[in-house]
Amino acid sequence: MLISSYNPNELGDILVVITAPDADNQITKIADDVAQITVEKDGALLGYNFMNASKVLPELTSENGQVFLDAAQVEKLNAKLQEAGFDKLLTADEDPKFVVGYVEKITDHPKSDHLKVTQTRIADDKTVQIVCGSPNVAEGIKVVVARPGAMMPDGKIIWPGQLMGVDSGGMLCGFRELRIKNAPDEKGLFIIPDDWQEVGEPVDFAKADTFYPEN
């Protein structure tokens, strides 16, 4: 998994690359404008911070927020890592993280009155289990699915995990969570019209911003 962000107004010319969930007792090693973060216990890689990142990837100067790196860009970062003496390299992750899903089945959560356990199809051949607490979740609707590795507009990263003991492989998203333009005030999922996009397609956020046009 590879999650990257670039926020020059807040952090300066630093590309933050995350490869695993945060952990206690971290070790940071810095060399040649690169900071490597690993777990002290087993040396597992948590991520890198690339200082003066635009020297490696000049195109970053047009970015602000989550950055989706392609294989060629990751190759350049790996070359920088090797120059700095680091041997834990990055692997490109070009799978879309916000996709159109279809809620096929809902069951009650065994330990919660308001949570539901959904079986949500995110591709023709892939259905995932996602726990959801939205009041308008229902079978037979298309929704925005944030897959593991997605970064929400508030900076929250979606990881595979559990909600009250039940496995959940992503998040079903609402208008307000996605900060879609003209989002309604009430809580609830962004239910996508049936003829708007196909299941598995990357969500068209530009189109979503016109879904509730201004009066």
N, C-alpha and C positions, 0 to 999 in steps of 0.2 A: 504494500500500500504506500502511496506517495501523495502527501498533501502539502501544497506549497502556498505561501502567501507573501505578498510584497505590499507594504504600506509605508511609502516614503514620508508621508506627513507625520506619522507617529514614530517610526523606527529609523528613518533615514534609508540609505541605500543598502538594505539588508534583505536578503531572500531567506525566509524561514521555511525549512523543509522538514516535515514530520513523517516518520515512518512507523510509529507505534504509539499506543496510548501512554500518557505520562506515568511516571513511576517514582517511588521514593528512592532516596540515596543514589543520586545521579553523579556521574563523573563528566566533567567538561575538559576537553583538550583543545587548545587553540594553536594553530600553525598557519602562517601564510594567508591571513584573512579568512580562515575557516575555523569555526567552532564545532567540534563533534560532541554530541551528548549521548552517553551510553548509561546502561544500568550497572551500578557498582557490583552487584551480586554476580551477574553472569556475563557482563560485557555486551548485552544485547543493544543494538542500535536503536535510539529513540529519534534521532534526526540530526540535522546540520543547520547552522546559520552561516550563510555566505555574506561576509562583509564586502563592501564595494562590488556588489553583485552585478551592477550594470557594466562593469568591465568584462565580465564573462558573458553576460547576456544583455547586450545593449537595448534590446527590445523591451526590457522590463520597465523602462522609463515611461511607457504608455500604460502601465498596469497600476491598479490600486485595488487590493483585495486578494481573493483566491486566484492563483495562477495555475493554469492547466498546462503542464510541461509536456512537450512531445518528445519522442525518442531522441531526436537530434539535439535538443536542448539538454536532456539528461546526459547524453554522451559528453557534452561540453563540461557539465558540472563534474562528471566522473573524472575527466581529464584534470580538472582543477584539484579534485580530491587526491589524485595520485601524485600530482606535483607537490602537494602539501604533506605527503607521506601517510595518508590514510588509506587503509586497505578495505574498509567496508564501503562498498559502492552502492549506488542507487539503481533501482529498476523502474523504468517508465511504467506509468499506469494511465492509459488513455481511455479507459472505460468511462462512459458518462456517469455522473454521480447523481443527477436529478433526472429521473425518467418517469414516463407515464406508466402507472400501474393499474391493475384491475382487481378489485376486491372480490374474490371468488367465494369465500366462506368466512363466517364469523362464529366464534364460540365465546362463552363467558370465561373470564379469567377466574381461576380457582381460588384466588386470594384477594379479589377486589370486586367491589360492587359496580365501579364505574369503568374499569378497564375491559377491553375486549381483545381477544386473540384473533387476528386475521390471517388468512392465507391469501396472499396478494401476488398475482402473476405480474412479473416484470419483463418477461420475454415469452416468445412462443413456447419455449422449452424450460422455463424457469419460474417456479413459484416459491416465495419466501414467506416465513412466518414473521409478522410484525405486530407487536402489542400497541394498541392505540386507545387513547382516552377521549377522543373527540366525540361530542354529542351527536354529530351527524354521520358518523361512520355507519356504513350499511353494505350489504351484499349487492353486487351488480353495479358498482360505480367505478368510474375512472378517477384516479387521484394522482397527485404528485408524490413520488417516492424518493426520499433522500436515502441513497444507498450508503453502506459503510465507506468512509473516505470522503463524504460530502462535508463541506464547511458551510454552515448556515450564515445568513447575513450578520448575525450578532457575534460570529466567531466560534460558535460551538461546533465541535467536530462530532460527526456521527460514527460511532464504533459499534461493532457487533457486541451484544451483551444480553442482559436480562433485566426485566422489569418485574419486581416482586416474585422472583424465582422462575419466570417463564422466559425462554429464549426469544430474542427479538433482533432481527437482522436488518434494521433500518428504521425509518420514521415516515409516517404518513403526514403530510404537511398541510398547514392552513395558509390562508392569504396573509395574515399578519406575521406569521413566522417567516414567511418568504419575503416580507416587505414589498408585496406587490402593490403597485400604484392603485389608489382608490379602494384599498381593502376595506371590507365592512367591519364595523366595530365588534360584532358578535363573534364568539369563538366558533370554530368549525373548520372542516377540511375544505380545500379548494377542490370542488367536484368539477371535473373536466367534461364538457359536452361530448357525447359519444362520437360525433363526427369531426371533432376538433383535431385530435392527434391519435395515432395508433399506439397500442401498448408496446412498451420497450423503447419508444423514441425518446431522445433527449427533450426535456421540456422546453418549449419555445417561450422564454420569459418575456421577450419583446411583445409577443402576442398576448401574453397573460396581462401585461400592463394596460391593454385596451379592453380587457374583459368587462370591467366596470367603468365605462367611459364617464368623464366628468360631465355634469349637467351644464 
